[in-house]
Amino acid sequence: ETCGKTFGSKGNLKNHRLTHGSENCKNCKKRFLTKEELEAHMKIHKKRVLPSCDVCGRTFNNKTKLQIHKKRHNVPTPHECEECGKKFTHLCYLKTHQLKHTGEKPHQCTVCEKKFAFKGNLRIHMLNHSGIRPYECETCGKTFGSKGNLKNHRLTHGSENCKNCKKRFLTKEELEAHMKIHKKRVLPS
């Protein structure tokens, strides 16, 4: 509308239109064409003050999930990974975790033969072959087969970066909650 350029998808057009915008979000640096669009966007940040665990810093969508998570900190964890020290309540969880360190990928896609360490990752991958991608990024319109993949993708739009581990976050509040993880970690002497 403004410059006459054409695009093959609504998502690409939407992203391009923002280059003409003069209204900027102070939280995430996104640009908007009008003050009304910016005000509507700001509601996202107000909703994003997520409850976080005071022990490990992990954030949750609601207080109920946080309370369930907090109980896990009180559960005995007798099975410890010799590689990284992470502890688990059950031996089967430890064995699954250890696949990260060994690089072993016992779960194989029957369509393209790609291998995965975890059965859940294979299940998500299979959605690519089925064409089912119900989770859409509200920023760019790209679709995903799982909430986890969408969540990871959304971080590519984030402007808040952790200086310790380079993880990206959409808001300062999410970054601050994450920083508690680094404060709680005790480095070996």
Secondary structure, DSSP 8 states (H G I E B T S, - for coil): --S----SSHHHHHHHHGGG--EE-TTT--EESSHHHHHHHHHHHHHT---B-TTT--B-SSHHHHHHHHHHTTS---EE-TTT--EESSHHHHHHHHHHHH----EE-TTT--EESSHHHHHHHHHHHHT---EE-TTT--EESSHHHHHHHHGGG--EE-TTT--EESSHHHHHHHHHHHHH-----
